[in-house]
Amino acid sequence: MHQEILKQLKNENATPAYIFDIMRLQKRVSYIVKELETDSRIELCYAMKANPFLIKSLDSLVDGFEVCSPGELSICKKENIAMEKIVLSGINKDMDDVKRAMIWGVGMYTIESKQQLLMIQECAFSLGIVVKVLVRLTSGNQFGVDKNEIKEILRRREAFPNIEIKGIQYYSGTQKKGGKIVKEIEELLIFCEELEQESQIKIEKLEYGPGFGVEYFGNGGQETWQLEECKKAFKKVTEKRQLTLEMGRFLAADCGSYITEIVDTKCNDNQKYCIVDGGINHVNYYGQVMGVRIPPIYYYRKEAEEFIEVNIQKEEKSKFGLCICGSLCTAADVLVRNIPLTDANPGDMFVFEKIGAYSVTEGIYLFLSRKLPRVYLLENDGLSLVREAYETYKFNC
């Protein structure tokens, strides 16, 4: 399938580009849902910061969307996402944006500070409505509030008549091991029980970001093992309350590819280099010192009008392998430091896989005023362009 797509991109002069495979995304979500379907009290919430281009395709597959900014909320509105499916999160909430969300009918809000509590109450009161909220428990950083503050909020609940506290939200990071997830669940269960006993308020919902690890540089077997290990812990939660699993990377990573073309080659002091039309401004694998480790990557050599895949694994490894560098004017722009290829030529292509989460929004896009890559969705009827390449110099002048 890569060959035909590469020919199309070449004919359209369309690299660098992201391609998000919707069928692969759907299979990923179906696998997760199947693993959890024995428990009807588990919901799936997509953290759209991982990749906003996927929300329309996920709308019928997930129970909700976590939105962390006014811009993300506007994207949901534009894509006709039902507002009642949205959890409006975020450490910086503006009163105008919160009121707009309430007018639009957003279903749930998170509280991350005393100020947010007062602001949400004031907005809801001004509109004459009651809104549902989750209080975010901090994991020891700037997000959320600590346990004592949550207890104080529950003690003073009568002072906030336009707020209905439904439960707790908790997220401590990504790429976590199964043992850490199980331990966090156990600690959250104890805290929920403690809150219920002290406040006499039912903690109906726990929204939890497990941060399942995605194996970018290994065989991927860890992913299934983690989910299996955590299912027993999830079951303990749902015996008494609703569990919402908030996921971004774990849902989206596998569906994305990034295609970049070689534009130049050279050899400096015995080291072979190829320059591609993309770079580290577009590719960002979690936990990678760029260039040190080899991510999932395919190499296609252009021969006449065809692209022929070269099996990188069978290439002879050398002290002076090929160094893949991007187009940025910085020595840091190294995608892979030493890939076992004996030669490469302008016009050849690299396809980086597992690029579906974060790279499309997390890159240093404005650096050196390079174009934003095109974005395509791959569906049954082929590629569909959803964002044209965009000149960033317009933002920098």
Secondary structure, DSSP 8 states (H G I E B T S, - for coil): -HHHHHHHHHHTT--SEEEEEHHHHHHHHHHHHHHHTT-TTEEEEEEGGG-GGGHHHHTTT-SEEEE-SHHHHHHHHHTT--GGGEEE--S---HHHHHHHHHHT--EEEE-SHHHHHHHHHHHHHHT--EEEEEEB-SSSSSSB-HHHHHHHHHTGGG-TTEEEEEEEEE--SSB-HHHHHHHHHHHHHHHHHHHHHH-----EEEEE--B---SSS-SHHHHHHHHHHHHHHHHHHTTSEEEEEESHHHHGGGEEEEEEEEEEEEETTEEEEEES--TTT---TT--TBTS--SEEEEEEETTEEEEE-GGGS---TT-EEEE-SSSSTT-EEEEEE--S---TT-EEEEES--SSHHHHS-TTGGG--B-EEEEEETTEEEEEE--B-GGGG--
